[in-house]
Amino acid sequence: MTPARTSGAHTRLVGTAMPVPSTHARSQRSRNPASNPVFAAVITRLITVPIARAIPTAKTTGAKAKGSRFIVASAPSLARRGAPRYVRPMAADTLTLPLPDDWHVHLRDGAALATTVPATARTFGRAIVMPNLRPPVRTGPEADAYRARIAAHIPPGSGFSPLMTLYLTDTSDPAAVVAAFAAGQAVAVKLYPAGATTHSDAGLTAIRKADAVLHAMEEAGMPLLLHGEVTDAAVDIFDREAVFVDTVLAPLLQRHPRLKVVLEHVTTAHAIAFVLDGPPTLAATLTAHHLLVNRNAMFQGGLRPHHYCLPVLKRERDRAALLAAATSGHPRVFLGSDSAPHETTTKESACGCAGCFTAHAALELYAEAFDSVGALHRLPAFASENGPRFYGLPVNPGTVTLRREEWPSPGAVPYLGGTLTPWRTDEPLRWRATRDTPPA
């Protein structure tokens, strides 16, 4: 066990770094996540550690000290419902952290930008913008044009910066892709397996068709972002991520060992264990909704279309593994909301769209997830530091403060002449975030 140690204004766990094996014969690994030593270490340290060693106390938290990166101020509180296997005697009421980033968001296009851009810019300094429009964003000039359309809706003074991506197809040109990266037109390439999710019909039909592009990206240092699911109808929808990891991602990393890869919106214990056990070129993003609820939420009291997303919510043991990884402080796990807006009428229909709109309160929802296991002090690394480090960018200037405050979730948000329904409107939000200082 690692004892708690105070450093300036906050309490942190100290000890040796989590071991990451250098070899990864992962295709032979059992699907049981408990068999993975890294996963087991995360669970042991974050779920079953004694209260006295893992949870800050009133004596070890308080006002900000000179040179500290963030603030944790404590006030007595009992653990809310759903806290795993221990009760926290103390809980933070405020947290100030560097302005975070969203490393996976859907802003859509056209009139939708009037809703989505201000919502994301409210608490994030940068965002990786998904390219799955109709038609998709495939070239540097198309990325420039899309960025200009987004910029028209950025609130004045927010300093928000959209980071553009290119959509990988069977015919993507290697030279054009890396030229867009070199020119600063795109920071990454997104791989959608054809038919895997919204607007993925133009996606890649076979991973080997992209080998030339991936080799060029590997040489240029350009990251590949993955929607990690197979689309074979013979594979159960709850197993498609695990099968992708074993049959697509593992061989991909063997063929391109220097390629930077982000497995996005990870949903299973199997996949997050694979990432934690992987090389330093492999990272993962996690959504707030996959940290907060499991697949039962889709069927609680009836069919709940606003909990339907792709990849779909998984089992409780998967949710627990994701939350353990998110709150572990692991440097290759970071925030990616996958906020995906759809009109309410297209969600509440006989064939509802996949996607959860969480941008209205994304940071607040992550705070709730971290607070549920007494790990609010780990949120700055996850939200503000790990992503920039992986992408080779500086941490944002400015700060955001989260305060424990219950407020109603909006029941409807104007969108495309109608409305969209934010995720989890039937429960109040438990944290509120505000910008403290404008970006430099």
Residue pairs with C-beta under 8 A, 6 or more apart in sequence:
1 45
1 49
1 50
1 53
2 13
2 14
2 15
2 45
2 53
3 13
3 14
3 15
3 53
4 11
4 12
4 13
4 14
4 53
4 54
4 55
4 56
4 60
5 11
5 12
5 13
5 14
6 60
7 68
8 64
8 65
8 66
8 67
8 68
9 61
9 62
9 63
9 64
9 65
9 68
9 70
9 71
9 72
10 56
10 61
10 68
10 70
10 71
10 72
10 377
11 56
11 57
11 60
11 61
11 72
11 377
12 377
13 45
13 54
13 329
18 38
18 41
18 42
18 276
18 328
18 330
19 37
19 38
19 41
20 38
20 276
20 277
20 278
20 280
21 37
21 38
21 277
24 250
24 253
24 277
24 278
24 279
26 245
26 246
26 250
26 274
26 277
26 278
27 246
27 250
29 35
29 36
29 273
29 274
29 277
31 242
31 270
33 39
33 269
33 270
33 272
33 273
33 317
33 321
34 40
34 43
36 273
36 276
36 277
38 273
38 276
38 277
39 269
39 272
39 273
39 276
39 277
39 321
39 324
39 325
42 276
42 321
42 324
42 325
42 328
42 330
43 320
43 321
43 324
45 54
45 328
46 54
46 324
46 327
46 328
46 373
46 375
47 84
47 85
47 320
47 324
47 373
48 85
48 86
51 86
51 87
51 88
51 89
54 374
55 88
55 89
55 90
55 374
56 72
56 74
56 90
56 92
56 377
57 74
57 89
57 90
58 74
58 90
61 72
61 73
61 74
61 90
61 92
62 73
62 74
63 71
63 73
64 71
64 96
69 97
69 98
69 380
70 95
70 96
70 97
70 98
70 377
70 380
70 399
71 94
71 95
71 96
71 401
72 92
72 94
72 95
72 376
72 377
73 92
73 93
73 94
73 95
74 90
74 91
74 92
74 93
75 90
75 91
75 92
75 93
75 404
76 89
76 90
76 91
77 88
77 90
77 91
77 93
77 404
78 87
78 88
78 89
78 91
79 86
79 87
79 88
79 91
79 372
79 374
80 371
80 372
80 430
82 372
83 372
83 373
83 374
84 320
84 372
84 373
86 374
88 374
91 371
91 374
91 376
91 404
92 371
92 376
92 377
92 404
93 403
93 404
94 401
94 402
94 403
94 404
95 367
95 376
95 377
95 379
95 380
95 401
95 402
96 399
96 400
96 401
96 402
96 436
97 379
97 380
97 383
97 384
97 399
97 400
97 401
97 402
98 380
98 384
98 385
98 395
98 396
98 397
98 398
98 399
98 400
99 123
99 124
99 125
99 384
99 396
99 397
99 398
99 399
99 400
99 435
99 439
100 123
100 124
100 125
100 335
100 363
100 383
100 384
100 396
100 400
101 124
101 125
101 126
101 127
101 335
101 383
101 384
101 387
101 388
101 396
102 120
102 124
102 126
102 127
102 128
102 335
102 336
102 337
102 339
102 359
102 362
103 127
103 128
103 262
103 285
103 334
103 335
103 336
103 387
103 391
104 128
104 130
104 225
104 264
104 265
104 285
104 287
104 336
104 337
104 338
105 116
105 120
105 127
105 128
105 129
105 130
105 336
105 337
105 338
105 339
105 359
106 116
106 129
106 130
106 132
106 198
106 338
106 339
106 340
106 341
106 355
107 113
107 116
107 117
107 120
107 127
107 129
107 130
107 150
107 162
108 116
108 133
108 341
109 133
109 146
109 149
110 149
111 416
111 417
112 341
112 415
112 416
113 149
113 150
113 152
113 153
114 153
115 341
115 413
115 414
115 415
115 416
115 420
116 339
116 341
116 359
117 150
117 153
117 154
117 155
117 160
118 153
118 154
118 155
119 339
119 359
119 360
119 413
120 127
120 160
120 339
120 359
120 362
121 154
121 155
121 158
121 160
122 155
122 158
122 433
122 435
123 362
123 363
123 400
123 433
123 435
124 160
124 362
124 363
125 159
125 160
125 161
125 396
125 397
125 398
125 439
126 160
126 161
126 162
126 163
126 393
126 396
127 160
127 161
127 162
127 163
128 163
128 165
128 187
128 188
128 225
128 336
129 146
129 150
129 162
129 163
129 164
129 165
130 165
130 190
131 137
131 138
131 143
131 146
131 164
131 165
131 166
131 167
131 190
132 167
132 190
132 192
132 197
132 198
132 199
132 200
133 146
133 199
134 199
135 202
136 167
136 169
136 199
136 202
137 143
137 146
137 164
137 165
137 166
137 167
138 166
138 167
138 169
138 172
139 166
139 176
139 180
140 166
140 176
140 179
140 180
140 183
140 185
140 186
141 185
143 164
143 165
143 166
143 180
143 185
143 186
144 164
144 185
146 164
147 162
147 164
150 162
151 162
154 160
154 162
157 438
158 439
159 398
159 438
159 439
163 187
163 188
164 185
164 186
164 187
165 186
165 187
165 188
165 189
165 190
165 225
166 172
166 177
166 180
166 186
166 188
166 189
166 190
167 189
167 190
167 192
167 202
167 203
168 189
168 190
168 191
168 192
168 203
168 204
168 210
168 213
168 224
169 202
169 203
169 204
170 204
170 205
170 206
170 209
170 210
172 189
172 210
172 213
173 213
174 212
174 213
174 215
174 216
174 217
175 216
177 186
177 189
177 213
177 216
177 217
177 222
178 216
178 217
178 219
178 220
178 222
180 186
181 187
181 217
181 220
181 222
182 220
187 222
187 223
187 391
188 222
188 223
188 224
188 225
188 262
189 213
189 217
189 222
189 223
189 224
189 225
190 225
190 227
191 203
191 204
191 207
191 210
191 224
191 225
191 226
191 227
192 200
192 203
192 204
192 227
193 200
193 203
193 204
193 227
193 229
193 230
193 231
193 244
194 200
194 201
194 202
194 203
194 204
194 205
194 231
195 201
195 203
195 231
196 203
196 227
196 229
196 231
196 310
197 227
197 229
197 310
197 354
198 310
198 340
198 353
198 354
198 355
200 227
204 210
207 248
207 252
211 255
214 224
214 252
214 255
214 256
214 259
215 256
216 222
217 223
217 224
217 259
218 256
218 258
218 259
221 260
222 260
223 260
223 261
223 262
223 391
224 259
224 260
224 261
224 262
225 261
225 262
225 264
226 249
226 261
226 262
226 263
226 264
227 264
227 265
227 311
228 241
228 244
228 245
228 248
228 249
228 263
228 264
228 266
228 271
228 311
229 240
229 241
229 244
229 310
229 311
230 240
230 243
230 244
230 247
230 248
231 240
232 240
232 243
235 243
237 312
238 295
238 312
238 314
238 315
240 311
241 266
241 267
241 268
241 270
241 271
241 311
242 268
242 270
242 271
245 263
245 270
245 271
245 274
249 261
249 263
249 274
250 274
252 259
252 261
253 259
253 261
253 278
253 279
253 281
253 282
257 279
257 281
258 281
259 281
260 281
260 283
260 390
261 281
261 282
261 283
262 282
262 283
262 284
262 285
262 336
262 390
263 271
263 274
263 275
263 282
263 283
263 284
263 285
264 284
264 285
264 336
264 338
265 285
265 286
265 287
265 290
265 311
265 336
265 338
266 272
266 275
266 284
266 285
266 286
266 290
266 322
267 290
267 311
267 312
267 313
267 314
267 318
267 322
268 314
268 318
268 321
269 317
269 318
269 320
269 321
269 322
271 284
272 284
272 286
272 321
272 322
272 325
272 333
273 321
275 282
275 283
275 284
275 325
275 332
275 333
276 325
276 330
276 332
276 333
278 332
280 332
282 332
283 332
283 333
283 334
283 386
283 390
284 325
284 332
284 333
284 334
285 333
285 334
285 335
285 336
285 338
286 322
286 325
286 326
286 333
286 334
286 335
286 336
287 309
287 336
287 337
287 338
287 356
287 358
288 337
288 358
288 362
288 365
288 366
288 368
288 369
289 307
289 309
289 313
289 356
289 358
289 365
289 423
289 424
290 313
290 314
290 319
290 322
291 319
291 322
291 323
291 326
291 366
291 369
292 319
292 365
292 368
292 369
292 372
292 424
293 307
293 313
293 319
294 313
294 314
294 315
294 316
294 318
294 319
295 312
295 313
295 314
295 315
296 316
297 304
297 307
297 313
298 304
298 307
298 308
298 312
298 313
305 347
305 348
305 349
305 352
306 347
306 356
306 421
306 423
306 424
306 425
307 313
307 356
307 423
308 347
308 352
308 353
308 354
308 355
308 356
309 338
309 340
309 354
309 355
309 356
310 354
310 355
312 354
313 319
323 369
323 372
323 373
324 373
325 333
326 333
326 369
326 370
326 378
326 382
327 370
327 373
327 375
327 378
327 382
328 378
329 378
329 381
329 382
330 386
331 381
331 386
331 389
331 390
332 386
332 390
333 382
333 386
334 382
334 383
334 386
334 387
334 390
335 366
335 382
335 383
335 387
337 358
337 359
337 362
338 355
338 356
338 358
339 356
339 357
339 358
339 359
339 362
340 354
340 355
340 356
340 357
341 355
341 357
341 359
341 415
341 420
342 353
342 355
342 357
342 420
343 415
343 416
343 418
343 419
343 420
344 412
344 418
344 419
344 420
344 421
345 418
346 352
346 353
347 353
347 420
347 421
348 421
356 423
357 413
357 420
357 421
357 422
357 423
358 365
358 422
358 423
360 409
360 410
360 413
360 422
361 409
361 422
361 429
361 433
363 383
363 400
363 402
363 431
363 433
364 402
364 429
364 430
364 431
364 432
364 433
365 423
365 424
365 429
366 379
366 382
366 383
367 376
367 379
367 402
367 430
367 431
367 433
368 429
368 430
368 431
370 376
370 378
370 379
370 382
371 404
371 430
371 431
379 402
384 395
384 396
385 395
387 393
388 394
388 395
388 396
396 439
397 437
397 439
397 440
398 435
398 436
398 437
398 438
398 439
398 440
399 435
399 436
399 437
400 433
400 434
400 435
400 436
401 433
401 434
401 436
402 431
402 432
402 433
403 431
403 432
403 433
403 434
404 430
404 431
405 430
405 431
405 432
406 428
406 429
406 430
407 428
407 429
407 432
408 428
408 429
409 422
409 424
409 425
409 426
409 427
409 428
409 429
410 422
410 425
411 421
411 425
412 419
412 420
412 421
413 419
413 420
413 421
413 422
